[in-house]
């Protein structure tokens, strides 16, 4: 796995215009620091604090130079075409998608 700081120094960023991911995370009482943003401007202002980022539509590859601590991005969508894999590799940031996470719900909806 990517080099992440210990739990007491780790910061997770949640970035989505509508989903309340930070609130859900807070309810787990992990003791891990986190922040939650809802706009591109807020994400740009906070990206330098994140070791891990859970994000969807707010991502822009132009954030990478400011993301000095970032080591892992979890896309909450199945597609990851908007992420520049070469830039991620150069910056030593790992990327994960949510491919398959909604497979059953989508199949049931289709039926």
N, C-alpha and C positions, 0 to 999 in steps of 0.2 A: 504494500500500500504506500501511498504518498506520505512523505514526512509531514505529519500534523503535530502541532504542539500538544502538550498534555492537557487533559480535561480542564484543569484550572486556568489555563491560558488560551483555550480554544474559543473562538467566536464564530457563530453561525449566522449568516444573513439569510433572511427570507424576503424574496422580492416578487410580488405579484400585485397587480392592480386591484384585485378583488378578494382573493382567497386570504383567509385569516390564519395563515400557517404559523406565525409566531405565537398567537394565542393558544393554538393547539399544542405547540411545543412547550410553552410555559406550563401547561397543565400537567406535564410529565414530571415536573420538579427535578430535572437532571442536575441543576446547579451550573449548567453550561451557559456562558454569556451568549446573547443573541440580539439581533436587531431586526426590525421589520420595516420595509419600505414599500410604497405603493406607486411611485412614479420614477421615470428615468432620471430626473434631476436628483431625487432622494438617493437613488442607487449610486449615482455618480459621486455624490458627497460622502457616502458611507463605504464604498467598495474597498477602500484601503484598510478597513478594520476587519474584513472577513477572511477567515481561513477556509471556510466552507460556505458555499452559496447554493441555496435552493431557489430556483428561478424559472420563469417561463418567458412571456412576451417582453419583459423589460430588458433582456440581455442585448448588449451591443458589443461587438468585438473591440471597439475603441476603448473599452474599460480596462482591457488587459494591462496596459502600461501603468495604470494607477493601482492595480490589484497586486501589490507587492507580496502580501501574505497569502493570497489565494492559492490553494492547493487542490481543491476538489469542487466541482460544480455538478449539482444534481438537477438536471432538467426535469420539470414536472410534466413535460409533454413527451410523446413518443418520438417525435421528430427532432433531429439535432442539426438540420441543415444550416441553421443560422449561426452556428458556432464554427469558427475557423480552427479546424483541428491542427493545422500546422502552427498557428500562433499558440494554441494550447500546449502543444508538445514543446515548443521553444521555451515557454514560460513554466514548464513542468507542472501544468495544471491537468488533473485527470477530469474526464467528463463521463457522466452516466446519464442514460435516458430512462424514461419511464415506459419504454416499449413493453407492451403486454399487460401493463397494470390494469387497464380497463377492458381487457379482452372479453371477459364474461359479461360485463354490463353492456358492452356494445353488441355482443351476440344476442343477448336477451332483448335488447331494444329492437334489433333487426327482426326478431321473431314476432 
